[in-house]
Amino acid sequence: MATGAAPASFMSLKGRDNGLGFVKASDFVKVSDLKRVKSHRTKVFVVKNSKPSSDIAEFRPASEGSPLLVPVQKYCESTHQTIRRKTRTVMVGDVALGSDHPIRIQTMTTTDTKDVAATVEQVMQIADRGADIVRITVQGKREADACFEIKNTLVQKNYNIPLVADIHFAPSVALRVAECFDKIRVNPGNFADRRAQFEQLEYTDDDYQKELEHIEKVFVPLVEKCKKYGRAMRIGTNHGSLSDRIMSYYGDSPRGMVESAFEFARICRKLDFHNFVFSMKASNPVIMVQAYRLLVAEMYVQGWDYPLHLGVTEAGEGEDGRMKSAIGIGTLLQDGLGDTIRVSLTEPPEEEIDPCRKLANLGMKASQIQQGVAPFEEKHRRYFDFQRRTGDLPVQKEGEEVDYRGVLHRDGSVLMSVSLDQLKTPELFYRSLAAKLVLGMPFKDLATVDSILLRELPPADDKDARLALKRLIDVSMGVITPLSEQLTKPLPNAMVLVNLNELSTGAHKLLPDGTRLVVSVRGDESYEELEVLKSVDATMILHDLPYSDEKTGRVHAARRLFEYLSENSLNFPVLHHITFPKGIPRDDLVIKAGANAGALLVDGLGDGILLEAPDQDFEFLRNTSFNLLQGCRMRNTKTEYVSCPSCGRTLFDLQEISAEIREKTSHLPGVSIAIMGCIVNGPGEMADADFGYVGGAPGKIDLYVGKTVVQRGIAMENATDALIQLIKDNGRWVDPPVEE
């Protein structure tokens, strides 16, 4: 009989560049009579969790023949179907959170908390727009005192919406406000630890244990008070505000985010307090998704069932903010994760409610009808660390008259559907594709559309339209047209769109030898139907599931398609093709594009996007496509902004300043700028940014390069110009392009 020990939790595993290694672990399970089973062509050891739980923890060798066991990680109920993760119910005032209840929506006030009348008025506006919960920043004793008056005034006005206190650096304030508010949000990175200095610290086991004892000493009184008053709590980790201790041990990583939250959760559990939820927020949707998945995977192993609050922090404003939120939140909702959500926008808080509701409805509908596909075994997708599956880009073939290597972009491609009418004015048409013009001739640029889909070819005698297309083909822009069009009105060097039926019947063989093929696939076809892909040399695949097919999950069908391609070593580029119905509102289109295509791109599944909407503005669709790629950390075509949504701590008009900075700096692709209202959302929260503009004091701005402050106390009226000069001093500035 083999006996050994293995960590009950993969929290005991630390990622390194060269693999995994065991680090600090507090809980171990006995491994007796190791049962070997076949899974994914690998021997797997099945281990019962030592904690009271029905879950089984499965471990497999880290590599062939390795003695190191690593967990087979489950992060949701199903990867082929949306099944909502079962959670306990957490009460926030009279509002119930959890899987037995609707997905709750919430936002945060932006008023000065000490201004009771203004805060009450804003809370009422938010409640009237349909929010379930409102969060209010409480940074000091005066704000905490005001909270009692805020709560009482709202009750007198018959507004019983639950109120949440947002706490940073102030345990005593949390204790005070827990007497009147319904929920306390604590940030594990700064509740008991000092503000991060981004120093690499060395800890012995004894040192680390003393730090944990300090956290417990500071945190226990709040837990006990929440138990006494029946309050709820959110243990809300932010990627950018991890403590130096956590970052020194786990790195600035999703793994560190989870461990930071679990330190506090263990204290709650030790005191038999369970009325809490978790959140794992980041401004980068890819990091955010990874962190939540790691959190849930660990909860499955531990047998925990606490609800989740979802959000992408500092998402920004307008379409950018909605897109980032849709990518991060939508990805998790379609895996059945999430019980309450906030869409953080640099806009008035009531404007967050509508996109929040749209996402909540998307998640509820998907789980209610259990959207998905037939079960399939998934072996190749990387759930917890981003690793892009890159399709083979086109290579030039002998005898080809034009260069096809530019029809797709290595960092992610944008395709657009165009009409015959657009060809009537070639120069306007080229500009709409974001091509540069030299003497009326088009040339590709960083943000130019890569290929176009033309469902109807111009007649053979329409020489002007055909010349316009030829000029695009000559600069390596792909022109894709259906098989029937190419057979009846052939366009030289066009790529031809075919479906699986046309391939299986051999209809494509009517085309001249060497014709480039683009194959449209639903993703839920039988494996027998997909077999024909093995016999064709496709330039790309369009994953195209009809929008009206609500029961079949687009995300799940695509996962199945990618699994089939990987299993059969078919490295075709795959682009996500979504055709929206006529009349879809812009916000709906942005959110559904982000939640459907973004959910795949954040897993590295996909090489680009093709969005169609019959009555939407062409430029809007093009910009939305590029925003989607940038939000998924693929192709950068403009400046990236990390912009906090404002709250009572904000030291300047965030919306006005954000608009001013964007107007002057939006032409800097590859540059990331953080615009933060105060130091709480300062160097930590802007972890992804190259440059930072942070409120340091009323009327004063501090400027950062990365996480390092380089200028302090700049007068507000001079701060934007100083930021631009800082960008120039660091060699990242280019002058805006001159309008032609």
Disulfide bonds with the S-S distance in Angstrom:
none
